[in-house]
Every structure is written in C-alpha cells, then in structure tokens.
Amino acid sequence: FPPAGIKLEEKRKPTKKATTRLSAMESLWTKYGMIAYVAHMCAFLPIALFPTFLQARLNLLSKLEKECQALQVGQVTARILMQWIPFINLNIVPVPNINEMGEEPKPTIWVCNHVSMLDTFVLLASDRELRGKNRRQIKTIYWKGLDANPIVKLLFTMAGFISVDMADNGNGHPNEYNRASFKKMLKETQQAIDDGFDL
C-alpha cells in the first residue's frame, strides 16, 4: 500500500536534512488512534454485517449478492470509522479517467504496496474517492494467515475475498506460496473478474 493514486501522509515536520519524523505527541496520537480504530472495527463490523449474514443464512441472497452487500458494509464501516478516528492523513489522488461516466467500467487489477495489517481497511475506506463513482465492485487477495483474526475472517469470507496460503517468512524474505493454494487463488481471481469485480 498505497495503491497508485493514494499517498499516505503522516503528520510530520521537516528537519534540516529533508527527512521527516513524527513528534512524540503525533506518534502517540497515531498509535492510540490506530488501536481505537481497530477496537471500534471489532465492535461495529460484526453488528453491521449481521443483517447480511442473516439474509444469506435464510437463502434470501445469492452468493454474489451477499458478497456485494458485505463489501459495501465493510466500505461504509471503514470509511465512517476513518472519519471518526483519523489516525492517518490520507491524500487521495484519483486515477484520472479510469472509467468515464456512462462507459462500462473495464476490469482492473489494483496493486498495493503492503504496509500494515490495516491496508485492506484503508483501501475500503478510500475506494470511492480513489476509483470514482463509475466502478466495479472490488475483491482483495490476502494472506490466509489473516484469517486468525475473527473480525477480518468474517468480513473477508462474507465479501468473498480471495486468500492465498504462504509461509510466514517475515519482512524482507521471499514469499513461499503453497502451490495448491496459489492455483486456487488464480481460479478464484478469474471467477471474480468474470463476476464483475476488480481485484
């Protein structure tokens, strides 16, 4: 993260060497703001997803309808909490003319530079501003290890996000993918594009 078009900026003051650092107070605000964001997401997201979950259980929604509805709930929840608890400054530069109004949106793969476990939620919060009003729904491809968090698993499973299993090698080491999981991810990616999703 950030994807093309998003610039994440922390509140910083330039120093003489043109490097920037957060002050102690800004660092503290960012840290506790992030903790508050995660705590509120853990509280609000399951409640917000419950109607979709119930409708899906009662077979009132198709799989695709459930995924789209869960995605929209995730986007709205992430966006509202980001406005209430602004622990980062987002400077969103929309991708120009990605999908002109009135034109059928083209399938697009968005590539993010991974920064933190909150990447998906920041992307969901800024999706409308980044990709414009005339856009396809979006799914993310994520490391299956994130399913250890029940809130993340709830949203990602309901929204039909695509997992890939790989070894937890730590930062700076090459990824080692589970071959069967990687093949499954490729099939699910093609199906998502066919179903009208961006990735």
Secondary structure as a PSIPRED ss2 file (coil, helix, strand):
# PSIPRED VFORMAT (PSIPRED V4.0)

   1 F C   1.000  0.000  0.000
   2 P C   1.000  0.000  0.000
   3 P C   1.000  0.000  0.000
   4 A C   1.000  0.000  0.000
   5 G C   1.000  0.000  0.000
   6 I E   0.000  0.000  1.000
   7 K E   0.000  0.000  1.000
   8 L E   0.000  0.000  1.000
   9 E E   0.000  0.000  1.000
  10 E C   1.000  0.000  0.000
  11 K C   1.000  0.000  0.000
  12 R C   1.000  0.000  0.000
  13 K E   0.000  0.000  1.000
  14 P E   0.000  0.000  1.000
  15 T C   1.000  0.000  0.000
  16 K C   1.000  0.000  0.000
  17 K C   1.000  0.000  0.000
  18 A C   1.000  0.000  0.000
  19 T C   1.000  0.000  0.000
  20 T E   0.000  0.000  1.000
  21 R E   0.000  0.000  1.000
  22 L C   1.000  0.000  0.000
  23 S C   1.000  0.000  0.000
  24 A H   0.000  1.000  0.000
  25 M H   0.000  1.000  0.000
  26 E H   0.000  1.000  0.000
  27 S H   0.000  1.000  0.000
  28 L H   0.000  1.000  0.000
  29 W H   0.000  1.000  0.000
  30 T H   0.000  1.000  0.000
  31 K H   0.000  1.000  0.000
  32 Y H   0.000  1.000  0.000
  33 G H   0.000  1.000  0.000
  34 M H   0.000  1.000  0.000
  35 I H   0.000  1.000  0.000
  36 A H   0.000  1.000  0.000
  37 Y H   0.000  1.000  0.000
  38 V H   0.000  1.000  0.000
  39 A H   0.000  1.000  0.000
  40 H H   0.000  1.000  0.000
  41 M H   0.000  1.000  0.000
  42 C H   0.000  1.000  0.000
  43 A H   0.000  1.000  0.000
  44 F H   0.000  1.000  0.000
  45 L H   0.000  1.000  0.000
  46 P H   0.000  1.000  0.000
  47 I H   0.000  1.000  0.000
  48 A H   0.000  1.000  0.000
  49 L H   0.000  1.000  0.000
  50 F H   0.000  1.000  0.000
  51 P H   0.000  1.000  0.000
  52 T H   0.000  1.000  0.000
  53 F H   0.000  1.000  0.000
  54 L H   0.000  1.000  0.000
  55 Q H   0.000  1.000  0.000
  56 A H   0.000  1.000  0.000
  57 R H   0.000  1.000  0.000
  58 L C   1.000  0.000  0.000
  59 N C   1.000  0.000  0.000
  60 L C   1.000  0.000  0.000
  61 L C   1.000  0.000  0.000
  62 S C   1.000  0.000  0.000
  63 K H   0.000  1.000  0.000
  64 L H   0.000  1.000  0.000
  65 E H   0.000  1.000  0.000
  66 K H   0.000  1.000  0.000
  67 E H   0.000  1.000  0.000
  68 C H   0.000  1.000  0.000
  69 Q H   0.000  1.000  0.000
  70 A H   0.000  1.000  0.000
  71 L H   0.000  1.000  0.000
  72 Q H   0.000  1.000  0.000
  73 V H   0.000  1.000  0.000
  74 G H   0.000  1.000  0.000
  75 Q H   0.000  1.000  0.000
  76 V H   0.000  1.000  0.000
  77 T H   0.000  1.000  0.000
  78 A H   0.000  1.000  0.000
  79 R H   0.000  1.000  0.000
  80 I H   0.000  1.000  0.000
  81 L H   0.000  1.000  0.000
  82 M H   0.000  1.000  0.000
  83 Q H   0.000  1.000  0.000
  84 W H   0.000  1.000  0.000
  85 I C   1.000  0.000  0.000
  86 P C   1.000  0.000  0.000
  87 F C   1.000  0.000  0.000
  88 I C   1.000  0.000  0.000
  89 N E   0.000  0.000  1.000
  90 L E   0.000  0.000  1.000
  91 N E   0.000  0.000  1.000
  92 I E   0.000  0.000  1.000
  93 V C   1.000  0.000  0.000
  94 P C   1.000  0.000  0.000
  95 V C   1.000  0.000  0.000
  96 P C   1.000  0.000  0.000
  97 N C   1.000  0.000  0.000
  98 I C   1.000  0.000  0.000
  99 N C   1.000  0.000  0.000
 100 E C   1.000  0.000  0.000
 101 M C   1.000  0.000  0.000
 102 G C   1.000  0.000  0.000
 103 E C   1.000  0.000  0.000
 104 E C   1.000  0.000  0.000
 105 P C   1.000  0.000  0.000
 106 K C   1.000  0.000  0.000
 107 P C   1.000  0.000  0.000
 108 T C   1.000  0.000  0.000
 109 I C   1.000  0.000  0.000
 110 W C   1.000  0.000  0.000
 111 V C   1.000  0.000  0.000
 112 C C   1.000  0.000  0.000
 113 N C   1.000  0.000  0.000
 114 H C   1.000  0.000  0.000
 115 V C   1.000  0.000  0.000
 116 S C   1.000  0.000  0.000
 117 M C   1.000  0.000  0.000
 118 L C   1.000  0.000  0.000
 119 D H   0.000  1.000  0.000
 120 T H   0.000  1.000  0.000
 121 F H   0.000  1.000  0.000
 122 V H   0.000  1.000  0.000
 123 L H   0.000  1.000  0.000
 124 L H   0.000  1.000  0.000
 125 A H   0.000  1.000  0.000
 126 S H   0.000  1.000  0.000
 127 D H   0.000  1.000  0.000
 128 R H   0.000  1.000  0.000
 129 E H   0.000  1.000  0.000
 130 L H   0.000  1.000  0.000
 131 R H   0.000  1.000  0.000
 132 G C   1.000  0.000  0.000
 133 K C   1.000  0.000  0.000
 134 N C   1.000  0.000  0.000
 135 R C   1.000  0.000  0.000
 136 R C   1.000  0.000  0.000
 137 Q E   0.000  0.000  1.000
 138 I E   0.000  0.000  1.000
 139 K C   1.000  0.000  0.000
 140 T C   1.000  0.000  0.000
 141 I E   0.000  0.000  1.000
 142 Y E   0.000  0.000  1.000
 143 W E   0.000  0.000  1.000
 144 K H   0.000  1.000  0.000
 145 G H   0.000  1.000  0.000
 146 L H   0.000  1.000  0.000
 147 D H   0.000  1.000  0.000
 148 A H   0.000  1.000  0.000
 149 N C   1.000  0.000  0.000
 150 P H   0.000  1.000  0.000
 151 I H   0.000  1.000  0.000
 152 V H   0.000  1.000  0.000
 153 K H   0.000  1.000  0.000
 154 L H   0.000  1.000  0.000
 155 L H   0.000  1.000  0.000
 156 F H   0.000  1.000  0.000
 157 T H   0.000  1.000  0.000
 158 M H   0.000  1.000  0.000
 159 A C   1.000  0.000  0.000
 160 G C   1.000  0.000  0.000
 161 F C   1.000  0.000  0.000
 162 I E   0.000  0.000  1.000
 163 S E   0.000  0.000  1.000
 164 V E   0.000  0.000  1.000
 165 D C   1.000  0.000  0.000
 166 M E   0.000  0.000  1.000
 167 A C   1.000  0.000  0.000
 168 D C   1.000  0.000  0.000
 169 N C   1.000  0.000  0.000
 170 G C   1.000  0.000  0.000
 171 N C   1.000  0.000  0.000
 172 G C   1.000  0.000  0.000
 173 H C   1.000  0.000  0.000
 174 P C   1.000  0.000  0.000
 175 N C   1.000  0.000  0.000
 176 E C   1.000  0.000  0.000
 177 Y E   0.000  0.000  1.000
 178 N C   1.000  0.000  0.000
 179 R H   0.000  1.000  0.000
 180 A H   0.000  1.000  0.000
 181 S H   0.000  1.000  0.000
 182 F H   0.000  1.000  0.000
 183 K H   0.000  1.000  0.000
 184 K H   0.000  1.000  0.000
 185 M H   0.000  1.000  0.000
 186 L H   0.000  1.000  0.000
 187 K H   0.000  1.000  0.000
 188 E H   0.000  1.000  0.000
 189 T H   0.000  1.000  0.000
 190 Q H   0.000  1.000  0.000
 191 Q H   0.000  1.000  0.000
 192 A H   0.000  1.000  0.000
 193 I H   0.000  1.000  0.000
 194 D H   0.000  1.000  0.000
 195 D C   1.000  0.000  0.000
 196 G C   1.000  0.000  0.000
 197 F E   0.000  0.000  1.000
 198 D E   0.000  0.000  1.000
 199 L C   1.000  0.000  0.000
